[in-house]
Amino acid sequence: MRTKHSKYPKYRRSTLAAATLAVTTLGLGLAAPAAQATATAAAPDIPLANVKAHLAQFQQIANANGGNRAHGRAGYKASLDYVKGKLDAAGYTTSVQQFTSSGATGYNLIADWPGGDTSQTVMSGAHLDSVTEGPGVNDNGSGSAGVLETALAVSRAQLKPDKHLRFGWFGAEELGLVGSKYYVNSLSSADRGKISSYLNFDMIGSPNPGYFVYDDDPALEKVFKDYFATLSIPTEIETEGDGRSDHAPFKNAGIRVGGLFSGADYTKTSAQAQKWGGTAGRAFDACYHSSCDTSANIDDSALDHNSDAIAYALWQLSAGTTTPPTGDAYENTTDVTIPDSPGAAVTSSVSVTGRTGNAPAALKVGVNIVHTYSGDLVVDLIGPSGKAYRLHNSSSDSTPNINTTYTVNASTETANGTWKLKVQDKGPQDTGYINSWKLTF
């Protein structure tokens, strides 16, 4: 990730409302798993050893080329040649795009997997360059390696996605997102419109890691949050890298963006250390943009989880069509911490507008709660009238998490108004949070 002390402007995302977020049908076409070797099959586990082998190669390349893999230096081109060689051997169609920055030739590598609807392209990418001060194994060998190994997993599975899969490794990111801007600007308006989403992975193995998810697009954010919920790993909205990595040019061109990040030079708080482990009061990556960003500057667990999350997202997003689900959906993806008993109940709200008449007799309420003991929880839907509809009672159920859809007869409620999900922890010594919830009319 490029330094925040740059002459290039910092693009800000619009902030999600703390309590209320209304999202109508998003039409990204997420599909349920199905048998056969298509994109709807279960995503594979990405071997950590393979990802680390790529990082070892980046380290060796830097060692052999003046200690870095920066734009305009031999180490960058050698890194690109290494990635391209792996992809060519795996059956990808690759192309190298040249540009000039700071008086030196730069390169982007683009790789397309054969098949899939090219009018619905799911693209994933990472910047391949380091700063001149060091080898850049975390920034951004980690993202580059995670994307590479996921692309190779697509080949091993001989995946037949419904949507087209494209991967990109961009140059000169550290000089102001130069390579990714060049790539996006090189596309015609029609070709930009064919990219249904771009996923960015910049620093996914920080040694004192956090688990941060881009919130630029609620549906893409939810894909990653759903994955981490299966691991009972809480996430936070990514803010440190706003506009500072290669998703920014795509977003500015009107393309949906998402991604993951494990932290750079911001300091981990006590609350974050309690949530994720690691050391409070220390940077997520104390070797950020330094000579010590070597192969020793990686947390294996963060690298492993984030690499698996890349594969999960690609398998999900490349499946199915863009046909929206039946009915309109209104969703809140903002995390809400549930206080341990005897704490008060918490609520998360969605605002429904523009509908006529009452809610249906079969209102669907999708609830995704990450919690270490689901039996402690009492969950209610609160209608605009203030009436409570019980969804989940406290019990002796010791299983973690609630991730299900309830059907509620809400036909006496007006459809428009503020609907709330109310959750209270009735038992001590267990913690969790509302991950997301939605109403489907």
Secondary structure, 3 states (H helix, E strand, C coil): CCCCCCCCCCCCCCCCCCCECCCCCCCCCCCCCCCCCECCCCCCCCCHHHHHHHHHHHHHHHHCCCCCCECCCHHHHHHHHHHHHHHHHCCCEEEEEEEEECCEEEEEEEEEECCCEEEEEEEEEEECCECCCCCCHHHHHHHHHHHHHHHHHHHHHCCECCEEEEEEEECCHHHCCHHHHHHHHHCCHHHHHCEEEEEEECCCCCCCCCCEECCCCHHHHHHHHHHHHHCCCCCEECCCCCCCCCHHHHHHCCCCEEEEECCCCCECCHHHHHHHCCCCCCECCCCCCCCCCCCCCCCHHHHHHHHHHHHHHHHHHCCCCCCCCCCCEEEECCCEEECCCCCCCEEEEEEECCCCCECCCCEEEEEEEEECCHHHEEEEEECCCCCEEEEECCCCCCCCCEEEEEEECCCCCECCEEEEEEEEECCCCCCEEEEEEEEEC
